Amino acid sequence: MVSYAGGTRVKSGYYIDGKSFAFANIAKDGEMLPGGPGARFLRVPVLVVMAAAPALGGLLVVALPFIGFGVAAQAIARGLARGARKSAREIAATLAPSLVPGESHLAGKPAEKGAEGTAEDREAETLAKEIEEKRAR
């Protein structure tokens, strides 16, 4: 078979690009093929085109339901993934540790308290002692 470069003047007929499977219908003799010089076209006889048309149409009729089911499954999967991603973000936000100043979250140990402690710590300890004394009575 003879190969024609894009932009070449050719006889009327049907031409196909082997790389992109693009068809070109040349209506009159002397018209140019589409594309640049990098595109390569092959001339397809009219009888082959006439025989291939019903076969490709039948293939479309057979494949179309599967294409529809595939598109529907993809839409459902995307919706489920979007919902799962949103739920995971909400769970991660509720489980995230609250940051306490002076505490080392990377080491996994709470910060060491100084010997003297803060005023709030002393106040909490005295309050805890009072509660224990009242419970003991």
C-alpha positions as CSV (number, residue, x, y, z in Angstrom):
1,M,0.0,0.0,0.0
2,V,1.1,3.5,-0.7
3,S,1.5,5.9,2.1
4,Y,0.7,9.7,1.7
5,A,2.0,12.5,3.9
6,G,-0.3,15.1,5.3
7,G,-0.8,18.1,3.1
8,T,-0.3,16.1,-0.1
9,R,-2.7,16.5,-3.1
10,V,-4.4,13.2,-3.7
11,K,-7.3,11.6,-5.7
12,S,-10.8,11.6,-4.3
13,G,-11.5,8.7,-1.8
14,Y,-11.2,7.7,1.8
15,Y,-7.9,7.9,3.6
16,I,-7.0,6.9,7.2
17,D,-4.2,8.0,9.5
18,G,-2.5,4.9,11.0
19,K,-1.5,6.6,14.2
20,S,-4.6,8.4,15.2
21,F,-7.2,6.4,13.2
22,A,-8.5,9.7,11.8
23,F,-10.5,9.3,8.6
24,A,-10.2,11.9,5.8
25,N,-12.9,12.0,3.0
26,I,-11.4,13.7,0.0
27,A,-14.4,14.7,-2.2
28,K,-12.6,16.0,-5.3
29,D,-9.4,15.1,-7.1
30,G,-6.5,17.3,-6.2
31,E,-7.6,18.3,-2.7
32,M,-5.0,18.2,0.1
33,L,-4.9,15.7,3.0
34,P,-5.3,17.2,6.5
35,G,-2.4,17.4,8.9
36,G,1.3,18.2,8.5
37,P,4.1,16.3,6.9
38,G,4.4,14.0,10.0
39,A,0.9,12.5,9.4
40,R,0.8,9.4,7.2
41,F,-2.3,8.4,5.4
42,L,-3.3,5.2,3.6
43,R,-5.9,5.1,0.9
44,V,-8.8,2.8,1.8
45,P,-10.9,1.2,-1.0
46,V,-14.6,2.1,-1.1
47,L,-15.7,-1.5,-0.8
48,V,-13.7,-1.9,2.4
49,V,-15.3,1.2,3.8
50,M,-18.8,0.0,2.8
51,A,-18.1,-3.4,4.5
52,A,-16.6,-1.9,7.6
53,A,-19.5,0.5,8.3
54,P,-22.1,-2.1,9.3
55,A,-19.5,-4.0,11.3
56,L,-18.5,-0.9,13.3
57,G,-22.1,0.0,13.8
58,G,-22.8,-3.5,15.2
59,L,-19.8,-3.3,17.4
60,L,-21.1,0.0,18.8
61,V,-24.6,-1.5,19.5
62,V,-23.0,-4.4,21.3
63,A,-20.5,-2.3,23.3
64,L,-22.7,0.6,24.2
65,P,-24.5,-1.1,27.2
66,F,-21.1,-2.1,28.7
67,I,-19.9,1.4,28.2
68,G,-23.0,2.7,30.0
69,F,-22.6,0.3,32.9
70,G,-18.9,1.3,33.2
71,V,-19.7,5.0,33.3
72,A,-22.4,4.4,35.9
73,A,-20.0,2.3,38.0
74,Q,-17.4,5.0,37.8
75,A,-19.9,7.7,38.9
76,I,-20.9,5.5,41.9
77,A,-17.3,4.8,42.8
78,R,-16.4,8.5,42.7
79,G,-19.4,9.4,44.9
80,L,-18.5,6.7,47.5
81,A,-14.8,7.7,47.4
82,R,-15.8,11.4,48.0
83,G,-18.0,10.4,50.9
84,A,-15.3,8.2,52.4
85,R,-12.7,10.9,52.1
86,K,-15.1,13.5,53.8
87,S,-15.8,11.0,56.6
88,A,-12.1,10.3,57.1
89,R,-11.3,13.9,57.4
90,E,-14.1,14.4,60.0
91,I,-12.9,11.4,62.0
92,A,-9.3,12.6,61.8
93,A,-10.3,16.1,63.0
94,T,-12.0,14.6,66.1
95,L,-9.2,12.2,66.9
96,A,-6.4,14.8,66.5
97,P,-4.6,15.4,69.8
98,S,-5.1,18.8,71.3
99,L,-1.8,20.6,71.7
100,V,-0.8,21.3,75.3
101,P,2.0,23.9,75.7
102,G,5.2,22.2,77.0
103,E,4.1,18.7,76.0
104,S,6.1,16.8,73.5
105,H,3.7,14.9,71.2
106,L,6.5,13.4,69.1
107,A,8.3,11.8,72.0
108,G,5.0,10.4,73.4
109,K,5.7,11.6,77.0
110,P,4.1,14.5,78.8
111,A,6.3,17.4,79.8
112,E,8.1,17.1,83.1
113,K,6.8,19.3,85.9
114,G,9.2,21.5,87.7
115,A,9.7,21.1,91.5
116,E,7.9,24.2,92.4
117,G,4.9,23.8,89.9
118,T,2.7,26.6,88.8
119,A,0.1,28.5,90.8
120,E,-2.7,26.7,89.0
121,D,-1.1,23.3,89.9
122,R,-0.8,24.2,93.5
123,E,-4.4,25.4,93.6
124,A,-5.6,22.2,91.9
125,E,-3.7,20.1,94.5
126,T,-5.2,21.9,97.4
127,L,-8.7,21.5,95.9
128,A,-8.1,17.8,95.4
129,K,-7.0,17.5,99.1
130,E,-10.1,19.3,100.3
131,I,-12.3,16.9,98.2
132,E,-10.6,13.9,99.7
133,E,-11.0,15.2,103.2
134,K,-14.7,15.8,102.7
135,R,-15.2,12.3,101.3
136,A,-13.4,10.8,104.2
137,R,-15.9,12.3,106.7
